[in-house]
């Protein structure tokens, strides 16, 4: 550990913790033995740098895969490969942290899941509104001419009941009756659909 000058070196367990290591002149361990000797220590090392146990195990697996890509074995002793393994793992953990922090992966949603607010009504709402309007027109057409006229003066021309009564030559009570009849008919026509 003293010959490795990286800041990660202080977190790498001693060789005594990881099991027996061959000296510079000794034969290199086969990969399976190397994997078994360092797996638990590497995952413990990564647990302190990742958000979860699963992340630590995933990074450990990726570290071993990359170590194989560097041509594990050869003429180098195990302690050189061990140092490289921990350097790869530390770099992967740092990269994962930066990626999550910069992309805010924990709080992101897929664009298909996001409901965007829009002032324009949807196509379905427009079709439903047209159908409701058609039903209302049919219901108004079914009213008696006096009832229809009272309703239109009230709702379309914003006249008061006394003004409507004077214009139509009926009492205010009769205007109220016509309005009640028109609104009931509209409610039944459009309300049955809803």
C-alpha positions as CSV (number, residue, x, y, z in Angstrom):
1,X,0.0,0.0,0.0
2,X,2.9,2.4,0.6
3,X,4.1,2.1,-3.0
4,X,0.7,3.3,-4.4
5,X,0.5,7.1,-4.4
6,X,-3.2,7.5,-5.3
7,X,-5.7,9.1,-2.9
8,X,-7.7,5.8,-3.2
9,X,-4.8,3.8,-1.8
10,X,-5.6,4.7,1.8
11,X,-9.0,3.0,1.4
12,X,-7.7,-0.2,-0.1
13,X,-7.5,-2.9,2.5
14,X,-4.1,-4.3,3.4
15,X,-3.0,-7.4,1.6
16,X,-3.4,-9.3,4.9
17,X,-7.2,-8.5,4.7
18,X,-7.5,-9.8,1.2
19,X,-5.7,-13.1,1.7
20,X,-2.3,-14.3,0.6
21,X,-0.6,-12.3,-2.2
22,X,2.2,-13.6,-4.4
23,X,5.5,-11.6,-4.2
24,X,7.0,-10.0,-7.2
25,X,8.8,-13.2,-8.2
26,X,5.9,-15.5,-7.5
27,X,3.4,-16.8,-10.1
28,X,0.3,-14.8,-10.8
29,X,-3.0,-16.1,-9.4
30,X,-5.6,-17.4,-11.8
31,X,-8.5,-15.0,-12.2
32,X,-11.0,-17.1,-10.1
33,X,-8.7,-17.2,-7.1
34,X,-8.1,-13.5,-7.5
35,X,-11.8,-12.8,-7.8
36,X,-12.6,-14.7,-4.6
37,X,-9.8,-13.2,-2.7
38,X,-10.8,-9.6,-3.4
39,X,-14.6,-9.6,-4.0
40,X,-15.9,-8.9,-0.5
41,X,-13.2,-6.3,0.3
42,X,-13.9,-4.6,-3.0
43,X,-17.7,-4.5,-2.4
44,X,-17.1,-3.1,1.1
45,X,-14.9,-0.5,-0.4
46,X,-17.6,0.4,-2.9
47,X,-20.4,0.4,-0.4
48,X,-18.9,3.6,1.1
49,X,-19.0,5.3,-2.3
50,X,-22.4,4.2,-3.7
51,X,-26.0,4.7,-2.9
52,X,-26.9,1.0,-2.5
53,X,-25.6,-2.5,-2.2
54,X,-26.8,-3.2,-5.7
55,X,-24.8,-0.3,-7.1
56,X,-21.7,-1.5,-5.2
57,X,-22.1,-5.1,-6.6
58,X,-22.7,-3.8,-10.1
59,X,-19.6,-1.6,-10.1
60,X,-17.6,-4.4,-8.7
61,X,-18.7,-6.7,-11.5
62,X,-17.9,-4.0,-14.1
63,X,-14.5,-3.5,-12.5
64,X,-13.6,-7.2,-12.8
65,X,-14.8,-7.2,-16.4
66,X,-12.6,-4.2,-17.2
67,X,-9.7,-5.8,-15.4
68,X,-10.0,-8.8,-17.7
69,X,-10.0,-6.4,-20.6
70,X,-6.6,-5.1,-19.5
71,X,-5.3,-8.7,-19.9
72,X,-5.3,-10.0,-16.3
73,X,-2.4,-12.3,-15.7
74,X,0.7,-11.9,-17.8
75,X,3.9,-11.2,-15.9
76,X,2.6,-8.8,-13.3
77,X,2.1,-9.9,-9.7
78,X,-1.4,-9.8,-8.1
79,X,-0.8,-6.7,-6.0
80,X,-0.4,-4.7,-9.2
81,X,-3.7,-6.1,-10.5
82,X,-5.3,-5.4,-7.1
83,X,-4.3,-1.7,-7.3
84,X,-5.6,-1.4,-10.8
85,X,-8.9,-3.1,-9.7
86,X,-9.5,-0.6,-7.0
87,X,-8.6,2.3,-9.2
88,X,-11.1,1.1,-11.8
89,X,-13.8,0.6,-9.2
90,X,-13.2,4.1,-7.7
91,X,-13.3,5.7,-11.1
92,X,-16.6,3.8,-11.9
93,X,-18.1,4.9,-8.6
94,X,-17.1,8.5,-9.2
95,X,-18.5,8.4,-12.7
96,X,-21.8,6.9,-11.5
97,X,-22.1,9.6,-8.8
98,X,-21.4,12.4,-11.3
99,X,-23.8,11.0,-13.9
100,X,-26.6,10.7,-11.3
101,X,-25.9,14.2,-9.9
102,X,-25.8,15.9,-13.3
103,X,-28.8,14.1,-14.8
104,X,-30.8,14.0,-11.6
105,X,-31.8,10.4,-12.4
106,X,-33.5,9.9,-9.0
107,X,-36.1,12.5,-9.8
108,X,-36.6,12.1,-13.5
109,X,-39.6,10.7,-15.2
110,X,-39.9,9.2,-18.6
111,X,-41.5,11.7,-21.1
112,X,-44.3,9.2,-21.8
113,X,-45.3,9.4,-18.1
114,X,-45.4,13.2,-17.9
115,X,-48.7,14.9,-18.2
116,X,-48.0,18.3,-19.9
117,X,-50.5,21.1,-19.1
118,X,-52.0,22.6,-22.2
119,X,-54.6,25.4,-22.5
120,X,-56.1,23.9,-25.6
121,X,-58.7,21.3,-25.1
122,X,-58.0,17.7,-26.1
123,X,-59.5,16.2,-29.3
124,X,-61.7,14.0,-27.1
125,X,-63.0,17.1,-25.2
126,X,-63.7,19.0,-28.4
127,X,-65.7,16.1,-29.9
128,X,-67.6,15.7,-26.6
129,X,-68.4,19.4,-26.6
130,X,-69.7,19.3,-30.2
131,X,-71.9,16.4,-29.3
132,X,-73.2,18.2,-26.2
133,X,-73.9,21.3,-28.3
134,X,-75.8,19.2,-30.9
135,X,-77.9,17.6,-28.1
136,X,-78.6,21.1,-26.6
137,X,-79.7,22.4,-30.0
138,X,-82.1,19.5,-30.5
139,X,-83.5,19.9,-27.0
140,X,-84.1,23.7,-27.6
141,X,-85.7,22.9,-30.9
142,X,-88.1,20.6,-29.1
143,X,-89.3,23.4,-26.8
144,X,-92.4,25.4,-27.5
145,X,-91.7,28.7,-29.3
146,X,-92.6,30.8,-26.3
147,X,-90.4,28.7,-23.9
148,X,-87.5,28.8,-26.4
149,X,-87.8,32.6,-26.8
150,X,-87.9,33.1,-23.0
151,X,-84.8,30.9,-22.6
152,X,-82.9,32.7,-25.4
153,X,-83.7,36.2,-24.0
154,X,-82.5,35.1,-20.6
155,X,-79.3,33.2,-21.6
156,X,-78.2,34.6,-24.9
157,X,-79.3,38.3,-24.5
158,X,-78.9,38.5,-20.7
159,X,-82.3,40.0,-20.0
160,X,-83.8,39.9,-16.5
161,X,-87.0,38.1,-15.8
162,X,-89.1,41.3,-15.5
163,X,-87.7,42.5,-18.9
164,X,-88.6,39.2,-20.5
165,X,-92.0,39.2,-19.0
166,X,-92.7,42.7,-20.5
167,X,-91.2,41.8,-23.9
168,X,-93.3,38.5,-24.2
169,X,-96.4,39.9,-22.6
170,X,-96.5,37.2,-19.8
171,X,-96.1,37.4,-16.0
172,X,-92.7,37.0,-14.2
173,X,-94.1,33.7,-12.8
174,X,-94.7,32.4,-16.3
175,X,-91.1,33.4,-17.3
176,X,-89.8,31.4,-14.3
177,X,-92.0,28.4,-15.3
178,X,-90.6,28.6,-18.9
179,X,-87.0,28.8,-17.7
180,X,-87.5,25.9,-15.3
181,X,-89.0,23.9,-18.2
182,X,-86.2,24.8,-20.6
183,X,-83.4,24.0,-18.1
184,X,-85.0,20.7,-17.1
185,X,-85.2,19.7,-20.8
186,X,-81.6,20.7,-21.4
187,X,-80.4,18.9,-18.3
188,X,-82.2,15.7,-19.3
189,X,-80.9,15.9,-22.9
190,X,-77.3,16.6,-22.1
191,X,-77.2,15.0,-18.7
192,X,-78.2,11.6,-19.9
193,X,-75.1,11.5,-22.1
194,X,-72.8,12.4,-19.3
